Amino acid sequence: MRKATSWRQPLLMVAAIFLLALATPSAWSQAARPVPAQPQTQTPTQAPSQTKTQTPPASQNVDPKDVVVLDEIVAKVNNEIITLSDFNKELQTLRNQLAEEVRDPQALNQEVQKRRGTLLRNLIDTKMMVQKAEELGITANMDVEVAAALEDIRKENGIPNMDVFDQLLRQHGSSLEERRSQIKREMTVRTLVEQFVYSKLTLLTPEVEAYYKQNLQRFTEPAEVELAEILFLTEGKDKAQVRKHAEEVLARLKAGAVFEDEAKKSSEGPTASRGGNIGTFKKGSMAPTLEAVVFQMKPGEISDVIETDYGFQIVKLINKKENQVKPLAEVRPIIQNELYTKKAAPELKEFLDDLRSQSYIYVAPEFKKEYDDAEQLQAGMQSN
């Protein structure tokens, strides 16, 4: 049996394709139109009921107001359904993820609306793959791995026990049982895709090395400096007098005064009390006039008076790190993941298309256009 913690790294490659469909359409979420074949339990002319209702006994007169709609059916995959509640819950998860990047509420609503069809396609694909995995017996001994994965998450987050873990999840609208089901679903999909897609792929060392050389800039940490400053503000003051004061402080520094002591006495910056240290800055993150000066300095060196938008400053270079290229050994897992994802895309599409041809997929009319639009959009992306 696989080690309980071994699911994490392979899952990254699977998730990179599957979750990418939500960010940008990809081959993962390419879905065929609903297959005309019907399951044996359903006649060819019968569409699934689109609502789950609770009604009084047939012997009573039924007032439409007495019919309570418990849920709606959004889609059916073989003999299983995706309800409106299921869909809305996944939609809320997507919204929460996007909200970290899209701050404007109107733009967030538009982005969520745009991805509804792709989300539904992915839910259908997942259900279809889980069904196939169960049919093949892939999930038979997975509960032990799921429990180990949950235990790892608990320990990594410093949660004392599973009861507290469950309470924390419920505070965020989930539960331990839902998280357990989610992990099992992810493991199931990963194992199925590994067996039918990734087992067909090969990745050679020269491919990894070539990708590394072609993308060295991506794997390079920019130069970095640590600075201290003595700041002189000009707002509401005579600019010439402020500059004269800055030049006097600079003269004292050149004469041997300690920078940190002068910063505590003369600086108007927020870090004056700790000797003017303002922290580290990567190249490209500073004002151009200041950056042009400090990256030419040596550690321990003090600048001349520099004019800024808000006044004048004198800076001291405390430490400096040059550009650092990350070694191949450090970034190899990242490169492998990206190359495997790229190679797997056409194989995965073929695998999903084959599964769809063996499945019955029904989408409720009010969701059909979004579903079909997502297919057309993704098909267009594939052809480009």
N, C-alpha and C positions, 0 to 999 in steps of 0.2 A: 504494500500500500504506500502511496506517496506520503511524504512527510507533510504534516499539517500546515507548516509555514511555507511550503513550496509553491502554493497557488498564487502568491502575490506577484512575482516577477513575470511569469507567463501571462497572467491576466492583464498586465499593462499593455502587451502587444495586441491582445484581443480587444480590450477596451479602447485602445487608440483608434481602432477602426470603427467600433460600434458607437462610441460616444462622439466621434468626429462628425457623425451624421447630424447631430444636433447643432454643432457649431457651423459646419459647412456641409452641404450635401455631398455624399460620397457613395462609393460603390456598395458600402455596407447596407444602406437602406434602400437599394434598388429593389422594388417589389413588382411582381407581375400583376396583371389585372386579376380580379377574383376568378378562381378556377371554376369552370361551369359544373364540374363533377360534384354530385351531392353525396353526403354521407348516407349510409344505409338507413339511418333512423329518420330520414327526412325525404319526402317526396320531391321530385324535380321542380314542381311548381310552388312549393311551400317556402316562404321566406321566414326566418326566425322572428319570433315576437320581439318587438323593439322595446317593450317595457315589461318589468316584473311588477305585477299588481297584486293587491290584496282586496278581494271582493267578498260580499256576503254570500251565503249558500244560494245555490241556483233556485231553490224553492221560494225565495223571497223576491219581492219586487225591488229592483236595484235602481237606486237614484244615482246618477253619474257623480253627484257630489260625495257619495259614500265610497267611491273607488279611490283607493290610496295608491299612488305610484311610489313604489319602494326604490326603484332604480330604473335606468334605461340601458338598453344594450347598444353599445357603440359598434362592436364588431364581434364576429364569431370565427374561431379558428378550429376547424374540425368540430369536435364536440365540446369545446370550451368557449366561454364568452369573455369579453372585455367590457365591463360596465362603465357607465358614465362616472361613477365614483372612482373606479380604477384610473380612468383617464385623467380626471381632474386632480387626483393626488399626484400623478406623475407630472402634470402640467404645473402644479404648484412647486414641485421640486425643481423643475426647469426654471421657473420664474425666480426662485431663490438663488439659483446658480448665476443666472444672468444679472440679477440685481447687484452682484458684487462688481460688475463691470459697467453696467448701464445705469446711471444714477437718475436720469430724467424719467419720471413716471410715464409720460406719454410715449417716449421712445421705447421704454421697457415693454409697455403694452403692445406696441406695434411689433417688436421683436418676438415676443411670445406668440402673438397671433400668427406671425409668419411661419413659425416652426411647428404649429399644431399638426399639420399633415405629416411632416417627417417624424414627429413624436409617435403618432399613431402607427405609422409603418414600422417603426422600431419595436413598439409593443407587440405588434402582430408577429414580427420576425422572431422576437424573443420567445413568445409563447410557442411558436411553431418549432423552434429548435429544442426547447425544453421537452416538448412532446416527443420529438424524435429521440432525444437522449434517454428518456424514460422507456421508450419502446425498446431501445438497445440495452437497457439495464445499466447505463452509465451512472445513474444516481444511487445505485443499490447500497454502496458502502460509503457514502459521502458525508453522512451525519457526523462522523468522528472528526473529519477534517473541518467541517463547519464549526463544530464546538471549539476546536483548537484555534481557529481563526478568530472567533469571538473572544476567546481568552487572551489572545495576543493583543487585540484592540483594547481590551479592558486594561491590561498591564501597561501598554504603551501610553495610555491616557491617565494613568495613576488612579483608576477607579477602584475603590476597595473591594467591591463584590458585585455580583450580577444583579442583585436587587437594586442597588444604587444605579447601576448601568441602565436598568429598565426605567427607573424614575427619571433619569436625565434624558433618555430618548423620548419619553412621554411628554416632557416639558417642551420638546421640539416637534410634537405632533406625530411621533413614531412610537415604536415599542421594541422590546427585545425580540419578540416573536417575528415582527416585521423585518428587523435587521437580519435575523437568522435566515428567513426566507429569501431575503435579498442576496445574502452571501451565497446561499446554496444555488440560487438561480445563476449568479455570476460564475460560480465554479462549474456549474453544469454546462453553460454556454462555452466557457473556456475549454473544457475538456472535449466537448463535441467538435469545436473548431480546430483544436490541436490535432484531433484524430483524422478529420476529413479535409483539413486545409493545410495547416502548418507542417504536417508530416510529409507533404509533397514538396516543400520548399527547401532550398539549400542556400546558404549564405557563406561565401568564401572569404577568407582573410584578406585577399587582395581587394575585394569589394569594399570592405570596411576601411582599409587603409586609404583607398582612393577617395572615398567619401570624406574621410578626415582631412586629407590634404586639400580637397576642393572647398572645404568649409572651415578653414583654420580661423578665420575672423570670428565665426560663431563661437569657437571654443577658446577665445582669447579674452582674458580679463584685462580691462583697460587700466592704464597707469592710474595711480592713486596717490594723493598727498594728504598729509596731516598738517593742519595749520593752527597758528595762534594769531590773534589780531589785536591791534589797538585802534579803536574806532573813534572818529571825531565827527559828530553830526553837525550839519549846517542849517537845519530848519530853524527859522526865526533868529538867526545869528548873522553877524558880518562874516561873509565867506573868507575874506582876506585875513581876518583875525584868526579864524579857525585854522586856516592853512599855516599861518605863522606859528601857532601853538603846536601843530603837528610837526613842523620843521624843527622846532626846539626839542621836542621829545626825540625825534630821530637823531639829532645831534648828540643828545645824551647817550643814546644807544650806541652810536658809533664810538663814543668816548669810553664805552665799557659798562654802561648801566645794564642791569639785568632786565631782560625783556618782560618777564613775568611781573617784576616789581613795578615797572612802568605801566604795564597794563592795568594793574590793580589801582594805581594812582590816577591815571589819565584817561583810560578807555571809557567810552560811553556805551559799549556793547554789553549784551546780556551775560557774557562770560567773563567780564572783568574780574570778578571776585576769585575766579580760579585761574588767574594768570592769562586770560584771553584765549584759551584753547577752544577752538570752534569745531573740532572733529576732523573727519576724513571726507574727502571728495574725490569722486572718480572723474577722469578726464571727460569733458563734454557736459558736465553737470554744473559748471560755474559760469559766472559772467565772463564774457570773452576777454575784457580788459584785464581782469584779475588772473584768469587762466593763462593768458599769454605771458604773464610775469612769473607766476609760481612754478610752472613746469620747466622753467629755465634755471631755477635756483637749485642750490645744493642744501642738504640737511644742515640746519643750524644757521643758515644765511638769513639776513633780514633785508626786506625790500626797502626801496625809497617810498616816499609818500605817494599813494595811489588815489587818484580822484575817482569817486563813484557818484551814482545818482543821488545819494543821500548824504554825501560828505566826503571825508578822506579816511584812509586807513593805512596802517603800516602792518605788514604781515611777516611772520617768521615761519619758515619751513621746518617743521619738527621732524617729519619722516617722509620718505618718498619710495613708492614701489613702481617699477617700470612695468610695461605690458608683460603679462605672463600667459604663455600658451599652455593650456591644460594638456597633460600628457595623454596619449591615446588610451592607455590603460584606464584612466579615470573616466573618459567619455565613451569608451567602447560600448557599455550597455545602452546608452542613449542612441548611438549610431545603429546598433543592431536592431533596436526597437523600431526606429524610423525606416530602416531598409526592409525589415520583415513586414511592416505595415504596408509599405508600398508594393511589395511583391505579392502580398496576400490579397490585395483588393480584387483583382480579376478572378482569382480562385474562389474567393468568398462569394462574389456575385454569382458565379456559376453554381456553387453549392446551394445558395439560397434559391436561385431560380429553379433548381431541380427539386428542392423541398416544396416549393410552391406548386409545382406541377403535380405533386402527389397529395396536395392538401386542398381542403375546401375553405375558402376565405370569403366571408360576407362582411360588408361594411354598410352600416345604416345610411339611408339616403342623405340625412342632414350632414354626414361627415364625408360622404363619397367624393365631393368636389375637392375638398382639401387633400384627401388621400390621393386622388388622381393628379392633382396639381403638383404634389410633392414628387410623384413618379416622373412627370414630365420635366420638372426642374432638374431633378437628378440625372435624368437621361441626357438633358442638354449639357450638364456639367461633364458627363462622361465623354461626350462627343468632342468637347473642346480640348 
